[in-house]
Amino acid sequence: MKLTYAAILATSLAFWACSDDSSSTSASDEKTPSSDSSSAKYDCTTEDGVVVVYPKGGEKFKVGETIKVVYGASPDLSGSQFRFAYRANEDADVNDLTESSAGEKNPDGKTCYEQEVKLDASLVEPSKEAFIQVIPYVKTRKNGKSGKFTVTE
C-alpha cells in the first residue's frame, strides 16, 4: 500500500515538474521578445506596407530602456530601410529613435524582423498613449504603428 502511494506521489511530482506553464513569463520577456520566438509568436504577413506587431499595446516601459520592435514589411519596400520613430500620442512630434536608417533592406512580406531602439530621455517623454511608428524611406504613407503603450520616468 505504501509503495502505491509513493508511486502516485512520484508520478504527480513528475507531471508537475514537466508542466508547460507559459504564464510564468518574466517582465523582460515581454519587453524584448526573443529572436527564436518572434517569427513563431507573431504574424508579420503583409502585402502592402509595414505591420508592427510588437509592442502590441498595453506594455509598460521606462525612459532609458531598450526595447525590440518586431515588424514586417511588404516586398515593394525593398531597397530602402526604415525610420523607427517614437510618438507620445497621435498629435505629438515624431522623434527618430535610430541615428540613421535601419531595418531590413529586402523585406519579403512574411518574415518578422527585429530592431532594437532605446527610449532615450532626450527623445521620449512619459506617456500613457505612446507608440512606435516604422516609416519606410520610400512610400512613407505605407508606415506602420505599434499598439499604444505606457512610458514612465
ABEGO torsion letter per residue (X at the ends): XAAAAAAAAAAAAAAAAABBBAAABBAAAAABBBAAAAAAABBABBABEBBBAOBAEGBBBBBGBBBBBBBBBBAAABGBBBBBBBBABAABBBBBABABBBEBABBAGABBBBBBBBBBAAABBBBAABBBBBBBABGAAABBBBBBBBBBX
